[in-house]
Amino acid sequence: LAGAFAIGCNILLMWMYNFGAYFFTFLLFGGHLSDAIADVICDGIVVEMSKAGPDGGASLLQTFSWGSQAVGGMIGSLLGGFAHVLGPRGTFVVMALCPVFTVVAGVIYPERR
C-alpha cells in the first residue's frame, strides 16, 4: 500500500506545474514517507528472523539489505548527473520506478501468518 502511494506521489509530481508549493511539498513528503515505511517493514522482517534463531537468516538478510542500499546509493550518485538529460518529468518517472519494485516484491513474497 505504501509503495502504491509512493508511485502515485511521483506520478503526480511529473505533471506538477500549477499545484503550488504546499501540494508539491506534500507529494515529496508522501513519497519519502512511503520509503520510510518500507524500510521499517524490512527491519521488522529482520527482527522476526533473528528471533527464529541463529539459522533464521537474519544476519544474511541484514547484510543484503544494507548492501543493496549502498549499491543503490552509488548507482544513484553516478546516474544523478544525467538528470538534466531526462528533465524534470523523466526524473520523476525514474523515481516512480523504485516503489514499483517494492510493490512487486510485496506481491511475490506474501506475508507468512
PAZADREN-12761 format. One record per atom (N, C-alpha, C): residue in one letter; x negated, y, z negated. Coordinates in steps of 0.05 Angstrom, whole numbers, padded with zeros to 5 digits, always signed. Example, Ala and Ser with C-alpha at 12.3 -4.5 7.8 and 13.67 -1.06 7.14 Angstrom:
BEGIN
A-00264-00114-00156A-00246-00090-00156A-00264-00066-00156S-00257-00045-00142S-00273-00021-00143S-00258+00001-00157
***
This chain:
BEGIN
L-00016-00024+00000L+00000+00000+00000L-00018+00025+00000A-00039+00024-00016A-00057+00047-00017A-00071+00051+00010G-00078+00029+00023G-00091+00031+00049G-00072+00043+00070A-00047+00035+00069A-00028+00047+00088A-00024+00077+00083F-00024+00085+00058F-00022+00113+00051F-00046+00129+00062A-00070+00117+00059A-00095+00130+00069A-00094+00132+00100I-00084+00111+00113I-00082+00113+00142I-00063+00135+00150G-00040+00137+00136G-00021+00159+00142G-00033+00186+00137C-00047+00189+00115C-00060+00215+00110C-00080+00223+00132N-00096+00204+00140N-00116+00211+00161N-00104+00216+00188I-00082+00201+00194I-00069+00206+00220I-00055+00234+00219L-00043+00241+00197L-00032+00268+00195L-00053+00290+00197L-00077+00284+00186L-00099+00304+00188L-00107+00308+00217M-00103+00288+00234M-00110+00291+00262M-00094+00313+00275W-00069+00316+00267W-00052+00335+00280W-00048+00361+00263M-00064+00364+00243M-00061+00386+00225M-00073+00412+00236Y-00055+00429+00246Y-00064+00455+00254Y-00048+00477+00241N-00023+00472+00236N-00005+00493+00225N+00006+00486+00198F-00005+00467+00184F+00007+00458+00159F-00001+00475+00135G-00023+00488+00136G-00032+00504+00113G-00053+00490+00096A-00066+00506+00080A-00088+00495+00064A-00079+00476+00042Y-00056+00481+00030Y-00047+00464+00009Y-00040+00436+00018F-00027+00434+00041F-00020+00408+00052F-00045+00393+00062F-00064+00408+00073F-00089+00397+00082F-00104+00385+00057T-00104+00400+00035T-00117+00391+00011T-00103+00366+00000F-00076+00366+00001F-00061+00342-00008F-00068+00318+00008L-00071+00321+00035L-00077+00298+00052L-00105+00288+00046L-00124+00306+00043L-00152+00297+00036L-00152+00283+00009F-00138+00294-00010F-00137+00282-00037F-00124+00254-00036G-00102+00252-00020G-00089+00226-00017G-00106+00205-00005G-00122+00212+00015G-00140+00193+00028G-00161+00184+00008H-00173+00202-00007H-00193+00195-00026H-00182+00180-00050L-00158+00187-00058L-00145+00172-00080L-00140+00143-00072S-00133+00139-00047S-00129+00111-00037S-00155+00096-00037D-00177+00109-00030D-00203+00096-00032D-00210+00088-00061A-00203+00106-00079A-00209+00100-00107A-00192+00077-00117I-00167+00075-00109I-00150+00053-00117I-00162+00027-00107A-00171+00026-00082A-00183+00002-00071A-00208-00006-00086D-00224+00014-00094D-00248+00008-00110D-00241-00004-00137V-00221+00007-00150V-00212-00004-00176V-00202-00032-00173I-00188-00038-00152I-00178-00065-00147I-00201-00084-00143C-00222-00076-00128C-00245-00093-00124C-00260-00098-00151D-00262-00077-00167D-00274-00081-00193D-00258-00100-00211G-00232-00099-00209G-00215-00117-00224G-00218-00146-00216I-00222-00150-00190I-00227-00177-00180I-00253-00188-00190V-00274-00171-00191V-00300-00179-00202V-00297-00186-00232V-00281-00171-00247V-00277-00177-00275V-00263-00204-00279E-00242-00209-00262E-00228-00234-00264E-00247-00258-00258M-00264-00254-00238M-00282-00276-00231M-00303-00280-00252S-00311-00259-00266S-00331-00262-00287S-00320-00277-00311K-00294-00274-00316K-00281-00288-00337K-00279-00318-00331A-00280-00325-00306A-00277-00353-00298A-00302-00369-00305G-00324-00355-00312G-00348-00369-00319G-00371-00361-00301P-00395-00372-00307P-00418-00364-00291P-00417-00372-00262D-00401-00393-00256D-00399-00402-00228D-00375-00390-00214G-00363-00370-00226G-00339-00357-00215G-00346-00340-00191G-00371-00334-00187G-00379-00318-00163G-00378-00288-00168A-00376-00279-00192A-00374-00250-00198A-00399-00236-00190S-00422-00247-00197S-00447-00233-00190S-00451-00232-00160L-00444-00253-00146L-00446-00252-00117L-00427-00232-00104L-00403-00230-00115L-00383-00211-00105L-00391-00183-00111Q-00402-00178-00135Q-00411-00151-00142Q-00435-00143-00124T-00453-00161-00119T-00476-00156-00101T-00466-00149-00073F-00446-00164-00064F-00435-00159-00037F-00421-00132-00037S-00406-00126-00058S-00391-00100-00059S-00411-00077-00058W-00431-00077-00075W-00450-00055-00076W-00467-00054-00050G-00474-00077-00040G-00489-00078-00015G-00473-00067+00009S-00447-00074+00010S-00430-00063+00031S-00427-00033+00029Q-00425-00023+00004Q-00423+00005+00000Q-00448+00020+00009A-00471+00008+00003A-00497+00020+00011A-00500+00020+00041V-00494-00002+00054V-00496-00004+00083V-00477+00015+00097G-00452+00017+00086G-00432+00035+00097G-00441+00064+00094G-00454+00071+00072G-00464+00098+00068G-00486+00105+00087M-00504+00085+00092M-00526+00090+00111M-00516+00093+00139I-00497+00076+00147I-00485+00078+00174I-00470+00105+00177G-00455+00112+00156G-00441+00138+00157G-00460+00162+00159S-00482+00160+00145S-00502+00182+00146S-00514+00184+00174L-00520+00161+00185L-00533+00161+00212L-00514+00171+00233L-00489+00162+00231L-00469+00170+00252L-00456+00197+00247G-00460+00208+00223G-00448+00234+00217G-00457+00256+00236G-00480+00254+00247G-00489+00274+00266G-00474+00274+00292F-00460+00252+00298F-00445+00250+00323F-00416+00260+00319A-00409+00271+00296A-00382+00281+00291A-00375+00304+00310H-00395+00319+00318H-00390+00342+00336H-00381+00332+00364V-00391+00308+00371V-00383+00296+00397V-00354+00287+00396L-00345+00276+00374L-00317+00266+00371L-00298+00289+00367G-00306+00310+00355G-00288+00332+00349G-00272+00326+00324P-00256+00345+00315P-00240+00340+00290P-00221+00317+00292R-00206+00315+00314R-00187+00293+00316R-00201+00266+00317G-00222+00264+00332G-00236+00238+00334G-00248+00230+00307T-00258+00250+00292T-00269+00244+00265T-00248+00233+00247F-00224+00244+00247F-00203+00233+00230F-00192+00206+00240V-00194+00201+00266V-00187+00174+00276V-00207+00154+00265V-00232+00160+00265V-00252+00142+00254V-00248+00138+00224M-00241+00160+00210M-00235+00158+00181M-00211+00141+00176A-00192+00141+00194A-00168+00124+00191A-00173+00095+00196L-00195+00088+00209L-00202+00060+00214L-00211+00046+00189C-00224+00059+00171C-00234+00046+00147C-00212+00035+00130P-00190+00050+00124P-00168+00037+00109P-00154+00014+00124V-00156+00014+00151V-00145-00008+00166V-00158-00034+00157F-00185-00033+00153F-00199-00057+00144F-00190-00066+00117T-00183-00047+00099T-00173-00053+00073T-00146-00067+00075V-00129-00057+00092V-00103-00069+00095V-00105-00097+00107V-00122-00100+00126V-00126-00127+00138V-00137-00147+00118A-00156-00138+00102A-00167-00155+00081A-00146-00163+00060G-00129-00144+00054G-00107-00150+00035G-00087-00170+00046V-00083-00170+00072V-00064-00189+00084V-00077-00216+00087I-00103-00217+00094I-00117-00242+00098I-00121-00257+00072Y-00128-00242+00051Y-00134-00254+00025Y-00112-00246+00004P-00090-00261+00004P-00069-00253-00014P-00076-00258-00044E-00062-00245-00061E-00068-00247-00090E-00060-00275-00100R-00078-00286-00116R-00071-00312-00129R-00056-00306-00155R-00036-00323-00160R-00020-00320-00184R-00023-00343-00202
***
